[in-house]
Amino acid sequence: MYDSIEQRACDLAAYIIENRTTIRDAAKHFGVSKSTVHKDLSERLPPVNRALYALVKEVLDQNRQERHIRGGLATQKKYRQLRAQGG
C-alpha cells in the first residue's frame, strides 16, 4: 500500500513509460482499477511532476491511436481459434 497517492501516480507513470504499456496492464501490475490509474495520471500527476506527465501522455496518446488495431487483431485471433477448433 502506498503512503502517498502522489507517489503511486509517479510510479504508475514511470511503469507505463518504461514498459510502453497500457493503462489496463498498469492497473493489473499495481493491483488497482483502470479508473484509479486514469485519475492518478490525468489529475494527480500534473501538479506533482509536469515533466513526467508530459512523457506518460505521449505513451497514452500513442496507445489511443493504436487501440483500434489491437482490438481488430484480438478479434481476428479469436475467430481463427474458433475456426481451428471446428466452430
Secondary structure as UniProt FT lines:
FT   HELIX           5..19
FT   HELIX           23..30
FT   HELIX           34..39
FT   HELIX           40..44
FT   HELIX           45..48
FT   HELIX           50..84
FT   TURN            85..86
//
